[in-house]
Amino acid sequence: MNWGAFLIDVLQVGIGLVIGLVIGFFVARRLMKKQMKENPPINEQMIKAMMSGMGRTPSQKQVNQMMKQMQRYM
């Protein structure tokens, strides 16, 4: 058995895995950002429904304030 060839093969597999993980991370990150931009996790109707469920009638100013706070934390 040739140990030099074995070590080269192991190194190639390891380097391939690292490169694949790095590329996969950046692709997944880009897709997640795109998805969040297209489908934000909360919108004005959800805020109005939430506040109505708590027994409050929200004004548009309150809804806008909540939306700004949500966008600041994202």
Backbone as CSV, one residue per row, in Angstrom:
resi,resn,N_x,N_y,N_z,CA_x,CA_y,CA_z,C_x,C_y,C_z
1,MET,0.839,-1.180,0.000,0.000,0.000,0.000,0.885,1.246,0.000
2,ASN,0.529,2.172,-0.840,1.299,3.400,-0.975,0.667,4.480,-0.099
3,TRP,1.342,4.828,1.008,0.792,5.791,1.966,0.738,7.200,1.393
4,GLY,1.637,7.544,0.529,1.637,8.873,-0.068,0.385,9.106,-0.896
5,ALA,0.005,8.119,-1.698,-1.206,8.247,-2.528,-2.455,8.270,-1.644
6,PHE,-2.445,7.484,-0.576,-3.584,7.460,0.345,-3.784,8.826,1.011
7,LEU,-2.698,9.439,1.472,-2.787,10.744,2.108,-3.266,11.820,1.127
8,ILE,-2.817,11.743,-0.107,-3.262,12.699,-1.125,-4.763,12.544,-1.361
9,ASP,-5.243,11.305,-1.411,-6.678,11.067,-1.597,-7.491,11.616,-0.426
10,VAL,-7.010,11.392,0.786,-7.712,11.893,1.963,-7.731,13.416,1.950
11,LEU,-6.622,14.032,1.600,-6.564,15.492,1.512,-7.531,16.029,0.457
12,GLN,-7.614,15.374,-0.674,-8.527,15.816,-1.730,-9.978,15.745,-1.263
13,VAL,-10.330,14.673,-0.571,-11.692,14.537,-0.058,-11.964,15.619,0.984
14,GLY,-11.020,15.847,1.880,-11.189,16.871,2.917,-11.324,18.267,2.325
15,ILE,-10.491,18.597,1.372,-10.566,19.904,0.721,-11.885,20.049,-0.024
16,GLY,-12.316,18.977,-0.680,-13.602,19.012,-1.386,-14.762,19.253,-0.430
17,LEU,-14.727,18.621,0.738,-15.778,18.828,1.733,-15.797,20.268,2.246
18,VAL,-14.633,20.810,2.528,-14.557,22.184,3.028,-15.073,23.154,1.974
19,ILE,-14.663,22.988,0.738,-15.124,23.868,-0.341,-16.634,23.734,-0.511
20,GLY,-17.158,22.528,-0.453,-18.593,22.310,-0.582,-19.374,22.956,0.546
21,LEU,-18.859,22.874,1.771,-19.526,23.508,2.903,-19.539,25.029,2.768
22,VAL,-18.434,25.602,2.343,-18.364,27.060,2.185,-19.327,27.521,1.100
23,ILE,-19.322,26.861,-0.031,-20.233,27.235,-1.118,-21.679,27.038,-0.687
24,GLY,-21.978,25.937,-0.026,-23.335,25.679,0.454,-23.814,26.725,1.435
25,PHE,-22.924,27.173,2.310,-23.282,28.206,3.285,-23.689,29.494,2.581
26,PHE,-22.874,29.942,1.620,-23.175,31.206,0.953,-24.418,31.112,0.073
27,VAL,-24.630,29.982,-0.574,-25.838,29.807,-1.388,-27.075,29.803,-0.492
28,ALA,-27.030,29.077,0.614,-28.171,29.029,1.538,-28.449,30.404,2.138
29,ARG,-27.408,31.130,2.463,-27.574,32.476,3.027,-28.235,33.411,2.025
30,ARG,-27.789,33.331,0.776,-28.374,34.188,-0.263,-29.842,33.843,-0.486
31,LEU,-30.163,32.562,-0.542,-31.551,32.141,-0.748,-32.426,32.554,0.434
32,MET,-31.903,32.457,1.649,-32.670,32.838,2.831,-32.957,34.333,2.835
33,LYS,-31.959,35.149,2.492,-32.174,36.593,2.431,-33.220,36.940,1.379
34,LYS,-33.143,36.288,0.231,-34.109,36.535,-0.841,-35.516,36.147,-0.386
35,GLN,-35.635,35.019,0.269,-36.933,34.545,0.757,-37.512,35.494,1.804
36,MET,-36.667,35.980,2.713,-37.137,36.900,3.741,-37.566,38.236,3.143
37,LYS,-36.895,38.661,2.084,-37.263,39.921,1.447,-38.594,39.781,0.720
38,GLU,-38.813,38.657,0.045,-40.052,38.431,-0.701,-41.223,38.140,0.230
39,ASN,-40.990,37.422,1.306,-42.041,37.023,2.241,-41.642,37.412,3.652
40,PRO,-41.855,38.679,4.022,-41.470,39.067,5.380,-42.254,38.271,6.416
41,PRO,-41.648,38.007,7.556,-42.292,37.151,8.551,-43.545,37.767,9.169
42,ILE,-43.683,39.088,9.124,-44.864,39.715,9.698,-45.207,40.938,8.846
43,ASN,-46.487,41.192,8.687,-46.909,42.347,7.899,-47.962,43.138,8.676
44,GLU,-48.469,44.193,8.059,-49.394,45.085,8.756,-50.678,44.371,9.181
45,GLN,-51.199,43.506,8.321,-52.433,42.803,8.663,-52.233,41.917,9.889
46,MET,-51.068,41.292,9.995,-50.786,40.441,11.156,-50.708,41.269,12.436
47,ILE,-50.099,42.448,12.342,-49.998,43.322,13.517,-51.387,43.777,13.943
48,LYS,-52.211,44.164,12.973,-53.577,44.594,13.302,-54.363,43.459,13.953
49,ALA,-54.230,42.254,13.421,-54.942,41.108,13.985,-54.451,40.802,15.401
50,MET,-53.145,40.916,15.610,-52.583,40.643,16.931,-53.095,41.661,17.956
51,MET,-53.074,42.934,17.585,-53.530,43.957,18.519,-55.031,43.859,18.750
52,SER,-55.786,43.512,17.721,-57.227,43.321,17.902,-57.499,42.133,18.808
53,GLY,-56.696,41.099,18.701,-56.841,39.930,19.556,-56.562,40.244,21.017
54,MET,-55.738,41.278,21.246,-55.445,41.689,22.623,-56.486,42.684,23.141
55,GLY,-57.486,42.990,22.328,-58.545,43.884,22.783,-58.289,45.343,22.485
56,ARG,-57.312,45.629,21.627,-57.002,47.014,21.290,-57.379,47.275,19.838
57,THR,-57.782,48.484,19.553,-58.024,48.883,18.173,-56.834,49.739,17.739
58,PRO,-55.973,49.193,16.903,-54.745,49.920,16.564,-54.999,51.034,15.550
59,SER,-54.294,52.137,15.752,-54.322,53.199,14.757,-53.220,52.901,13.728
60,GLN,-53.280,53.575,12.616,-52.272,53.355,11.576,-50.896,53.792,12.080
61,LYS,-50.857,54.823,12.917,-49.588,55.283,13.481,-48.948,54.188,14.335
62,GLN,-49.752,53.505,15.146,-49.230,52.419,15.982,-48.724,51.266,15.123
63,VAL,-49.463,50.959,14.064,-49.051,49.871,13.166,-47.727,50.235,12.503
64,ASN,-47.599,51.484,12.054,-46.350,51.920,11.421,-45.180,51.855,12.393
65,GLN,-45.409,52.235,13.649,-44.352,52.159,14.658,-43.902,50.719,14.871
66,MET,-44.860,49.805,14.940,-44.531,48.386,15.119,-43.741,47.858,13.919
67,MET,-44.133,48.254,12.721,-43.431,47.798,11.519,-41.999,48.309,11.514
68,LYS,-41.792,49.568,11.914,-40.436,50.133,11.965,-39.583,49.389,12.984
69,GLN,-40.179,49.044,14.130,-39.436,48.302,15.141,-39.051,46.915,14.610
70,MET,-39.960,46.270,13.926,-39.688,44.936,13.375,-38.562,45.014,12.343
71,GLN,-38.604,46.010,11.481,-37.577,46.144,10.445,-36.224,46.484,11.055
72,ARG,-36.218,47.241,12.155,-34.957,47.591,12.800,-34.280,46.352,13.373
73,TYR,-35.054,45.413,13.910,-34.478,44.213,14.497,-34.108,43.182,13.458
74,MET,-34.562,43.353,12.249,-34.194,42.415,11.186,-33.049,43.011,10.461
